[in-house]
Amino acid sequence: MNNASPTGFEREGQRIWSEYITNYVDVVRSDFYGTAYGIINPEHEYRVVIEAHADEISWFVNYITDEGFIYVIRNGGSDHIIAPSMRVNIHTADGIRKGVFGWPAIHTRKGKNLDMAPSLENICIDVGAKNKNEVLEMGIHVGCVVTYQDEFTEIGENYFCGRALDNRMGGYCISQVARLLYENKDILPFGLYFVNSVQEEIGLRGAEMIAQTIKPNVAIITDVTHDTRTPMINKVENGDITCGNGPALTYAPSIHNKLLQIIIDTAKDGEIPYQLSAASRSTGTDTDAFAYANGGTPSALISLPLRYMHTTVEMAHKGDVDNVIRLIYNTLLKLDPGFNYKYF
């Protein structure tokens, strides 16, 4: 969780994940853009995917002023509102350079400027340079990626907290499914692909590519969804999902109803708590990329409820993490390659 894995620059995070999962699978592979996947039973023609995405939101250096201040653009769904006063890491060819998103003191914001809101036009990074040349001498240039410095921690007895739980917590969950299958010596009647995709945050691009490579028969995706019990979220629009009440299972056009019912039945049989949600048009997750690939792939989504998505203080309930792992694991044990997913 502490490792940076910004969209398009996921290499180190994928190395860490791959080194871990190699203990529990038959083979580990990757594609040209960095999606990593471990396989159990690679010789089987029937292929099942369980998938998470590895990338986190970040910024790109886009403009350096003569005075040495750095302006940025988004890499993924970064929220400019939270930027002021944040410490950042600027990733260069020679290593990390430290900086801060500065913000004018309240004393200097008079009249209508008192309530001035952050925007892409007024947030900028200060690296302690006196001019543009000093910035360039630090190895910082247009195109360098920027991440926040905040690290993984725990809140109270029940919550994990940090940046990029969306969705490296999903990568953790599928790795634990691999561990359970290995330790329990489960024999699967299909090839199982543990996929940690890149570039989800900018349009599901990694999933699009790897779906074409693997051509799975079935895909189960795990990602995060909003805890709508937190303040200022419209439940009529976003549904009623609460951290601690179990994984969220989604109804949407890209969700295959028969596969979803198998997952719901698995949850009931295993007494695993779950919640229901609905998505209009698309889920906005890698589920959509798998569902509509290769002429259509039966796909379903198991989501981890998350507080404060796309901030540095994302929070997930420990019990929900455990239950996401249990639900994916138990569902795999129920899947039958002979099952007919056709509607009629």
N, C-alpha and C positions, 0 to 999 in steps of 0.2 A: 504493500500500500504506500510506503514511503518513496518508492522509486517513481521517477517521472516517466510518463508514457503518453506524451502528447500526440495528437493525431498526426500521422505521417512520420513520426519519430519514435515508434514503439519498440525499437530494436532491443534495448536493454531489458525492458519489462518482459518481452517475449522470451528472451534468453533465460531469465529467472524462472518464468512459468514452465518453459520447456524442460529445464534441468530438473524441476520438481516432478513433473508428470512422467518423465521418462522411466521413473522407478515402477510405474504401475501399468504401462502399456507395452505393446509389442514393438512399436516403431513411432518415431516423432518426425514430422515433416514440416515444411513451411513453403509459402509461395513467394513470388518475386516482390510483393509489397509488404510481406512480413506477417501475414496471418499464419499462426502456428497451430498444429493439430497433432494429437496423439491418437493412435489407432489400436484397438483390440480386434483381433481376427481380421487382418487386412485382406486375407484371401477370400472372404465371403463376398458374394455378389450382391446380397441384400445389405444395404447400408443405412444405418441410423446415425443421425447427428444430434449431439447436445452441444449447445453453443452459447458463448458469452462474447462480449466485445472488450478489447484490451485498452482502447485509447481513452484519453481524458481531454477535456477542453483546455485550451491554452490561448496564447496570443502570438502574433508575429510582429517583430520590429518592422515598421513600415516607413518611418520618417525620423530623421535625426536633425535637430535644429542646430544652427551655428553655435548656440549657447550650450549644446551638449545634452539637451533634453530629448527623450525618446517617445515618440507616439506610436501607437500600435493599432492593429486590426485583429478581429477575432479569428481564431482557429477552432471552429466548432461554436457551440452556444455559450460562449463566455459572457458573463453578466457584468457590464460596466458599472452598475450601481454599487457593487461590493468592492470595486478596485481601490478607491482611495484609502491610504494608510496601510495597504497590504505590502508585505515583503515579497520579493520575487527572485527567481533564479533565471538568469539569461543564459541559454545554452549556446556555447561557442565551440569552435573546433579545438580550442585549447582548454576547455573545461567550463565550469560554472562561474559566471560573474554575478555578484549580488547587486540588487537595486531595490527601490521602493516606488510605489505609486504615490507620489506626493499629492498634497491637497492644501490650498491656501487656508491659513488660520482664520478662525471665525472673526477675529478682530479686524481683518482686512476686507471682509465681505459686508459692505455697508448697503443699507437700503434694499433694493430689489435683489441684490446679489447675496443677501443673507441666506436665502433658501435655494441657492444655486444647486442644481442637480448635476451629478456626474454624467458625462456623455463621452462618446468616442472623440469628440472635438476638444475636450478639455482635460481628459485624464492623460497623464504622461509619467514616464519613469525617470527617476533621478539615480544615476550611478556614481555621483560624486565627481563628475568630470567638469572641467572649466570651459570646454568647447568641443566641437564635433570631432576634431582630430584626436583628442584624448579618448573619446568613445571608440573610435575606429582602432586606435592602438590597443585597446582592451580586447580586440577581436570581435567586437560587436558590430554587426552590419545588418542592413535590410535583409529580412528573411530569417534571422535568428529567432528561435522559438522561446517563449517566456512562460514559465509556470510559477504558481504560488509555492511558497516555502512550507506551508502548513503540513503537519505530519499526523500520522495515525495515533489515536488515543482512545480512551474509554470514558464514558459519561455514566456516572452512577454504577449500578450493578448490572444493568441490562443492555446498554447501548455501546456500539462501536461508533466512532466519530472520526471524520477526516475528510480530506478532499479525495475525489475520484473513487469513492465507493461505487459510484456510477462509472464503469461497471466492472471494476476489477474485483469487487466482491463476488460478482458472477463467475469470473475466472477462478476464484478460490473455490466456489461451490462445485463447479464441474470437476475440478481437480480432486476434491474430496469424494466425489462419486467414483472417480477412477480408483482412489485408494480403497474405498469400501469394497468394490468389486474384486480387487486384487486380494485384499485380506480375507474376504469371505469365500474366495476361490469359486466365485460364480462363473458358470459356463453359459455364454450367450449364444443363441442360434442365429446370430447376424454379426456383421462387422459394425463396430461402434467407434465413432469419430468424435473425439473431444476437441472442439474447435474454439480457439480464442482469436476472434477476428479483429482486424484493424479498421480504422477509418469509419466507424459507425457514426461518430458525431458530426460528420459532414455529408451524410446521405447514404449510409448503409453500404459503402463501397466495398469494404473487405468481404462482407457477406455475399455481395453480388458475385465477386470473383470466385470465392471458394465454393459457392453453391454450384457453379459451372464446372469446377474441377472435380468435386466429389460426386455430384449427381446423386444425392441421397434419396432413399425411398420414403423416409420419415425424418422430420426435424423438430426438435424441442429446444426452444430458445429460452434463456433466462436473462432478464434485465431488471431494471428498477422501475418503480412507479411511485406516484406521490402519496404520502400520508396526508390525506385531506382533512384530518382533524386538527392540524396545526392552524394558527390564526391566518386570516385573510385569504383563504382558499374557498372558492365557491363550490360547494358539494353538489349542487344541482348540475353544474357544468362538468365537474371532475369526478363525481362519484363519491362513495363513502368507504374509504380505505384507511385502516389504522395500523400503525406499527404495533407488533405484538400479537396480532390476531391471525397470523399465518400468511402464506404466500397468496398473491392475487392471481386469479385465473381469468383470462380475458375472453369475451365474446367480441368478434369483429369479422368483417368479410374475409380477411386473410387467415383466420383461424379455422382449421378443419374441425367440424363439429364432432365427428366420430372420434378423432384423436383427443379432443378436449374431454369428451365423455369418459374415455379410458382414464384420463388423468384425474377427473373428479371421482370416479369409482375407486381409483387407487387411494385417493385421499380419504374417502369414507371407510374403505376396508382397513386402512392402516391407522385410522383415528388421527389423521394429520389435519390440523385446522387449516381452513382456506377461506378466502374472500373472493367475491365475484366483482368484475368490472366490465365495462363495455367501452369500445372505441369506435368512433365515427370514421368511416372511410378507411383509415389505416391505423395500425398500432404505433407507428413511428419508431419501431424497433426492427432489428434484423429479421424478425419473423416475416415481415413483408417481403424481404429480399429472397428468402428461401421459399416462401409459399408460391411466388410467381415465377420461379426459375424452372427451367427444363420441362416446360409444359405443365407445371403445377406439381408441388410437393406437399403432401399432408403435413401441416405445421401447426404448432401450438406454442403458447407463451406462458411461462411461469415467472411472475414478477415478485421482486423483493420490495416491500413497502419502504420508502425512504423519506426522511425529513430534509428539507432545505436543499433540494437537488441543485446542482451546478453552483454550489458555494464551496467554501473551504471547511464547512462544518456539517457536511452531510452526516446523517445519523441513521443507523439501522439497528433493529432489535436483534439481540443475539439468538433469541428463540426462533425468529423468522428465518435467520440464516440457516440454522439447524434444520428447520422444516423444509426449506427449499431443497437442501441436500437430500433429505429423506424422501421427499416427493419425487424428485427426479430418479433417484436410485430405485425406489419401489416400482415406479412406472416402467423403467427399463426391464425389470423382471417380469412384467406382465405383457410386454410387447410380443406379438406373434407375427413372424414374417408371412404367414399364410392369411392374415386378416385382410378382408376386402374393404378398402377405404373408399371405393366408388359409391356414389350416392344411389345409383339405380342401375 
